[in-house]
Amino acid sequence: MAQRILVVDDEQIIRESLSFVLKKEGFEVDEAANGGEALTMQDARPYDLVITDIEMPEMRGIDLLEHVAKHTPETFVIIITAFGSLESAVTALRRGAYDYVLKPIDFDDMLHRIRKLLDHRALAHEITLLRKELNRSYDFDQIIGQSPSMKKVYQVIQRVAASEGTVLITGKSGTGKELVARAIFANGLRRNRRFVTINCGAIVDTLFESELFGHKKGSFTGATADKDGLLKIADGGTVFLDEVSEIPHHLQVKLLRAIEQREITPVGMTDVMKIDVRFIAATNRDLRHEVEIGKFREDLFYRLNVVEVHLPSLAERHEDIPPLAQHFLNNYRKQMGRGIKGFSNEAMQALLHHTWKGEVRELENIIERAVIFCDDEIIQLEHLPDYVRPHGGAGTLTLPRGRKSLRDAVKEFEKRYIMDVLSSKDGNKEAAAEELAISLSSLYRKMDELGIPTR
């Protein structure tokens, strides 16, 4: 669809000339002889771009600009002005105009500016849509469960999302702590700013201070340039401190200052830098116990634990397993283009009676595996890992069905067995290779040969 432009000028020759040039370039162009006429047309059906003269009878271009900026901010405005009215052009830019053009108009220059501006508008619109889509992916709707324990969680996170308070999310590994953190962010006041995840357990102790707070060039060996820390990069947005219990003890007081005073001091500097971030932290450890044994500062614990969101384990919300399983099935059947509709009674009973040591993450991995192996409309017991099935366990994999050559039967057995081990190790390939007594490179090669996804 052609982009729509409104040309507003009381001089007919300028208005018609500009319209003629723009129409030749493929734009849909309308004309207005004054600001009042343009206002009526813009309110009836907003344009992608309004090009308006400043000095006109009935309504000046500045007044038209202010109305457009207030009521239809998605419309861009370019101001046309005479050389002697540059001060008016500066005023227009301050009030929301995106560009200005001097008379007499250079049409080639005008076209270049218009195309650049409309490309920017299209990109900004795309970014807005992507941001909405991303936020929708992490909305409360993605946190599945209607058990009493989960209803309590919803009540807490819905209330805390609208605040700026620091949040501590607790629960076992695999219960969905990052999902909750992102849901709080996506529904909070800073949803259009950055969300920076810091996995405190994955940063080497010697680099932790530099990663979080930044450093000055020459402050230590290897510091060849100034570097902003992750807390500075997140300025204006939200920081998610995952595995917060793993922060080195000697740096906890520096993090405490960042949270309390909203200021940081990069390595090698004495001057403090102000930051404006919201903090959300998560841990699978009992921080109260960590405080008692001296591994975690008590003052930092209380500063982080303004509001605690505790995620129950699957053992505490057994009734949520069926909707969770169906949710993951819906996701993976769309992703893989499968026509799978649901689960057999036997398969669902096996899921309900399994002990979920890996929590929700383990359930998701098992459903993904089942979708890979299922060629029917219903996931059957045989599509689940053997250790999930009743009386299953290592060494009891079912034989491949149907008459096959020995070579094909061995390949199918290998594929099933490797998938079972990977599922039991929560997708950890190093641990799976160790249990299979093969090297990691051999495991990757086998997965490639057998068509097992490596993600």
N, C-alpha and C positions, 0 to 999 in steps of 0.2 A: 504494500500500500504506500502511495506517495506521501511524503511528509508535507504537512500543511503549514503555510506561511501567510501571515497577514501583514500587508504593507500599509503603513499609516503615514500620510503626508498631505498637507493642504496644497502643495504644488503639484498640479496634474502631470506635468511633464516628467518630474522625478518619479512620481508614483507609477505611471504607466511604463516608463523605461525600465525601472527595476523589476516590475512584474513581468515584463516581456522576457528579460534575461533569465529570471528564475524559472519561468514556465518552460523555456527552451532546455533548461537543465533537468526537467522532469519533476519539478515541485508542483504541488497544488497551491495556487496563489489566489488570495482575495485582496481587495483594496478597500480602504476607508479614507475619506477625505478629512476627518478630524477625530479627536480622541473620543468624543461622545459616541460617534457611530462605531468606532472600533470597540468600545466597551460593550455595546449591545451585542456585537458579533462574537466577541470573546466569551461573554457569559453564556450565549446560546450554545456554542460548541467550541471549547478551548482549542487553541492552535498549538503546534509544536514550537513555533517561533513567531514572535511579533517584532517587526522592524518599524520603529516609529521616530518621526522627527520630534525635536524637543518643543520648538515654538510653533503652536497651532492655535487657532480660535476654538472657542467653546471649552476644550479641555487640553491642557498642556501635556506633553509626553511624559513629564515627571509624574503627573497625577495618574495617568494611565498605567505607568510602570508600577506605582505603589499599589494600585488596585490589583493588577495581575500578580504581583509578588505575594499579596496577602491571600487572594482567593484561589488562584491557580498556580502555585509555585512550581509545578512541573513544566510550565511554559517558560522558555527562555526569551529574553528581551535584548535587542540590539538598538542602541540609540544613534540617530543621525543628528549631527550638529555642525554648525559653521565653525571655522577656525577661531573666531573671536569669542566663542561660547564654551571654551574648554573647561572653564570652571563649572559650568552646568553639567558637562559630561562626567567630571569627577564626582559631582553630587549624585548623578544617576547611578554610577558604579557603587557608591556607598549605600544606595537604597535598593540595590538588587539587580541592576542591569549586568549582563554578562560581557558586554563589549560595546564600543562606540566606533562610529565611522565618520570621518570628516567629509564635508562637501568641498569641492565637487567629488562625487562618488567614483572611485576606481572599481569598476564592476568585477574585474579579475580578482582584486584584493577582497572585495565583498564576498564573492563566491567561496574563496579559500577560507575566510573566517566563518561563513555559514556552515560549510561542510565540517570543519573542525569542531564547531560548537555542537552540531547535531550528532556527530560521532560521539562526542563526550556525553551528550544527553542519553544516547542509546546505551552507552556503557554504564552510566550511572543507574539507568533503569534496570539493566541486567543485574548489576550488583545488588540492587534493592530486592529483586526477585529471588536471587540466590540466597541472600541473607534471610529472607522470610522462609525459604524452603529449608535452609539449615536449621533455623530456629524451630520450625515445625517438626523436624526430625528428632529434636530433643525436647519436645513439649511434654507436658504431663501425660498426654495420651500414650506416650511410648513407655511409660512406667506401668507395667501390667500387674493387675491384681486387685481383687475386691475383698480380700480377707480382712478381718477386724484390725490386725496389726498393720496392714498396708494402708487402710483408711486413716489411721492415726498419722502415718508418715505423710500422706497427702495434705492433711490439715496443717501440719507443721511447715512443709515446704511452700505451700501456697501463701502462707502468711509471711514467711521470711523472705520470699522472692521479692516482695514489694518494698523491702527495707534495704538498708545499707549495712546491716549488722554482719559481723563475722560468723561463719557457720562451720561447725565441725561435723563431718559425716562419718559415722562409725559403722562397722559391720565386717563380716568375714570376707575374704577374697572371693570375688565372683558374684557378689550380691548386687552390683550395679551402682557403686558409689559415684563413678564419674558421670553416669547417666543422670543421676540426681543433681550433681553439681552443674551440669549443662542445662538441665531444666530450670534450675534456680536462675542461672544467668540469662537464659532465653526469655524468661518472663520478668526480668528485673529492669531496673532503671538504666542499666548500662548495656542493654541488649545490642545496641548498634556500635559498640566499641569492641576492643579486642578481648578475647578469652585466651589466656596463656596458661597452658598446663605445664607444671614443673614436677617431674617424677623424682622425688627426693632420694629414692632408693637406687636410681640409675646414674647418679652423678658421682664421679670419683671424689673422695674427701678433699684431696688437695686442690681440686678445681671448683669446689662448691661455692666458696666465697666469691670467686670471679664470675661464675655463671649467674648467681643471684644478684650480686650488687655491682658487677662490672669492674673494670680496672683501667688504670692509666698506663700509657706506653712506658715501658722500661721498669715497671713496678716489680717484675719478677722475670726469670728466664723464660723466654718464649713470648713475652708480652710485647709484640712488635708494633702494636698500634692501640690507640684508645678503644675500649669496647664497652658498649652499654650492657648492663646486666638485664636479666629477664624481668626484674621488677620495674626497671625504667622503661623497657619496651612495652610493658603492659600499662603504662601511665594512662589514666582515664578509663581503663577497663577493669577486668576481673582477673585475679590470679588464683589458679587452682593448685594447691600444694598437695599432691598425691603422695601417699606414704610419708606423711609429715613426721612420723616418729623416727625416721632415718636421718634427720638433719643432725650433723655433727654437734656435739654438746657445746663446744666452744663458740659456735656461730649462732646458737639459739638466742643469746642476748641481743645480737645484732638484728635478728629477725624480729624480736620483740620490739625493738626501737622502731623498726620500719612499720610495724602494725600500729603502735601507739602514737608515734610522732609523725608518721607519714613522711619519713625522710631516710635517706640511705647515704653511705659514704663508700664510694668505689675504692678498691684496693689501690694503694699508692697515693691517695688523695687525703687531704684534711678537711676540705670544704664539703659540706653536706649538700645533697640534692633533694629537692622536694618531689614527692610522688603522690599521685591521687589514684589509688586502686582499692578495689574491694577484695577481701581475702576469703576464700573458701578452702578448707583443708579436709583431708580424709585420711583415715588410718584403719588398719585391720587389727591393730594391737590395743590392749587395754592401757590407755595413757595414764590412768590413775595409778596403775601398778608400776608403769615406767617412772612416774614421779616418785613413788615410794622407794624404788631401788636406786634412785639417783641418776637415771639415764635421760630424764626429760625435766626441764625446768618447770617448777610449779607455776611461776608467774606467766610463762608462755602458755601453759596449758589453759589457765583460766582466761587468758586473753583470746585464745582461739575458740574456747568453748562457751561463747556467748549464747549461741543456740546450737543444740546437738540434734542431729537427725540420725537416729539409729535404724539401720536397715535389718529387718529380721531375716534369718536364714530360711531356706525352703522347708526345713523341718518344722519351723514355726508357722508356716503358711501353706500347708499341704494342698489346700483347695485351690491355690493359684497355679498349680502345675499344669492342669489342662489348658487354661487360657494362655499361659506362657508358651506351651508347646505349639498351640495353634497359631499364635503370633509369629513365632520363629518359622513355622511352616509356611505361612503366608509370605513372609519376607523372602525365603530361599526359593520357593517355587516360582515366584515372579522373576527373581534374579537368574534362575536357571531355565526358565521357560517350561516348567513341568505342569502337568494337569492334575497334580495330587490334591485331593479334597480333604483328607483327614486321616484318622488313626483307627485301626481295628481295636476292639475291646481288649484283646490280649496285649497289644502294644501299649495302650494307655495304662492298663493295669501294671505292666512292667515298669513304666515311668513313675507311677504313683508309689510303687513299693521299693524303688531304688533309693539307696542312701546317697544323697547328693553332696559328696565331699567338696566338689568344685562349684557348688551352688548354681546360680542361674547361668554362669558362663559355661559350665559343663553341660547343662541342659541344651543350650544353644548349639554347642559343638555336636552333640548327639543328633539333634534334629537336622543340622546341615548334612551330616554323614548319611542319615536316613534318606534324605531327598536325593542325594547322589546315587544311592543304590536302588531306590524304588522306581520301578518301571510301570507300576499299576496306579490306580486312582486312590488307593488306600495304603498307608504305611502299615506293614505287618510286623509281627514279632521278629521275623528273620532279617528285617532291615535295620534292626537295632544292634549295637555292639553286643557281643556275647556276654560280657560281664553285667549287662543290664537285664538280660533275660532271666527268667526263673531258673535256678540251679545252674546258671552259667558260671563261667570262670575261665582262667587260662587253660588252654589245652582242650577245650570242649567245643571248638568251632564246628558248626555243621558242615557237612560235605557239600560241594557244589552240586546243584540240582541238574538233572538231565544227563543224557549221554554226551560226554565230551572226550576229546583226546586227552591223554595223560598230560601233555604239555599245557593245554588250555585249562585243565582242572587245577594243575599246580599253580598257574598264574592267578586264577580266580581265588584260590585259597590264600596265596601270598598277599593279594590285594586286601582281602577281608581281614587277615591277621594284622597287617601293618596298620590298617585303619582302626582296628580295635585297640592296638597298643597306643596309637596317637591319641585316640579319644581318652584312654585311661590316663594319659600324661597331660591332658588338657592342651593338646596341640604342641607341647614342648618337644621339638625334634631332637634336641641333644639327649634328653632323658629317654625318648623312644629309641634312639639309636643304641644307647647303652643297654637298654633291656633286650633289644634284638641282637646284641653282641655284634654289631656292624659299625663301621665308621659313619660319621655324619654325611660325608660325600657319597658313600654307598647308599645311604638311605634316600638322599635326594635323587640319585640315579634310578633307584628302584621306583620311587614315586613317579618319576617322569615316564619310565617304561610302562607302568601299570595304570597311568592316567589318574593318579591321585592328586587333587589340588594341593599346592604347596603353601597356601595362605594359612 
